[in-house]
Amino acid sequence: MNRLDGKVALISGAARGIGGETAQLMAQAGAKVVVGDVLDDRGRQTVAAITAGGAQAEYIHLDVTREDSWVAAVDLALSRFGKLDILVNNAGVFIGKGIEEISLEEWNKLVAVNMTGVFLGTRMAAPALREAAKSSEHGSAIVNLASIAGIVGSQLDPLYSMTKGGVTLFTKSTALEFGRKGYRIRVNSIHPGVIQTDMGEQTFVARAQRSGTNDTAQIRQTVTETVPWGRLGVAMDIAKGIVFLASDDASYMNGAGLVVDGGATAM
Ligand SMILES: NC(=O)c1ccc[n+]([C@@H]2O[C@H](COP(=O)([O-])OP(=O)(O)OC[C@H]3O[C@@H](n4cnc5c(N)ncnc54)[C@H](O)[C@@H]3O)[C@@H](O)[C@H]2O)c1
């Protein structure tokens, strides 16, 4: 189950957090991985950890908001590994401000990374994914990082929620368009709950500020108590879901959303 032997994956925002864990898990599952991020040192460390384990990976500076950056990342996958089977649109940012507090500049940054980045990645990788699908029994795959904030509203960051809601429906629409065109690229989204990464920490800081306290440990405890499974998520919880969606075991999943939140949105 969940093997990716012989497959080539490109993951955005893969220097750390969920993307970094996914890069390592995909490599362990047999994939060759291109790690793209704007955090060059951290990205190279992630690649070094993968290659130290005997798998193949390459780092490239990828700013998801830039078309030329995506062209270079896809080119690297093709020139170094010969094809591209999997795209994970993982890069994302969180601002943690309300509608009346966020600046237009901050909103534009949210849209550029969380939405334009997903659109550009999908468009620029589609020809290579389509080509690889021709010689693959179950086709190619795109996995988009949405959020539970893309399914239900977020009082903490309504604008972040708006971008993730966009990713949720863009996923379904892309599955429909690529299906109509006969591309054989499955497109699915994953919807993490609160995950303990740098971004997860940012959400605790934002909640603390909202509550007028510096006690993020108390906030973390309060949030944990809202999760029916009784703990916060870790990057590996999400990486496992991403690997599944990218693998041939998910060969009939298309235009779907996989919720991985310990039951947080079950109520
Ligand atoms: N952590 C959570 O609680 C949580 C919950 C739901 C969804 N998500 C989503 O999961 C994804 C990964 O988040 P994470 O928790 O690992 O956060 P993180 O902040 O640890 O990692 C995000 C990565 O994206 C990179 N990035 C930011 N802007 C970029 C750009 N312009 N181009 C390329 N890379 C860029 C960052 O450098 C970083 O490495 C995001 O899309 C996020 O919205 C996270």
The ligand as an ORCA input file, in Angstrom:
! r2SCAN-3c Opt
* xyz 0 1
  N      -0.247     23.762     10.033
  C      -1.557     23.777      9.986
  O      -2.208     23.818     11.029
  C      -2.264     23.699      8.652
  C      -3.637     23.460      8.671
  C      -4.339     23.399      7.476
  C      -3.663     23.578      6.264
  N      -2.330     23.818      6.275
  C      -1.686     24.027      4.973
  O      -0.640     23.099      4.791
  C       0.373     23.681      3.955
  C       1.724     23.527      4.629
  O       1.694     24.252      5.851
  P       2.689     23.990      7.081
  O       1.865     23.858      8.285
  O       3.674     22.956      6.732
  O       3.366     25.467      7.144
  P       4.890     25.929      7.171
  O       4.836     27.393      7.356
  O       5.679     25.108      8.117
  O       5.380     25.564      5.695
  C       4.964     26.282      4.575
  C       6.084     26.277      3.558
  O       5.672     27.047      2.423
  C       6.772     27.838      2.017
  N       6.363     29.003      1.246
  C       5.779     30.151      1.668
  N       5.658     31.023      0.657
  C       6.187     30.414     -0.448
  C       6.339     30.786     -1.809
  N       5.956     32.012     -2.248
  N       6.884     29.910     -2.674
  C       7.284     28.685     -2.222
  N       7.184     28.275     -0.958
  C       6.628     29.130     -0.081
  C       7.454     28.229      3.323
  O       8.777     28.689      3.114
  C       7.377     26.929      4.107
  O       8.480     26.099      3.875
  C      -0.048     25.125      3.708
  O      -0.687     25.241      2.451
  C      -1.032     25.382      4.824
  O      -1.942     26.406      4.515
  C      -1.612     23.877      7.437
*
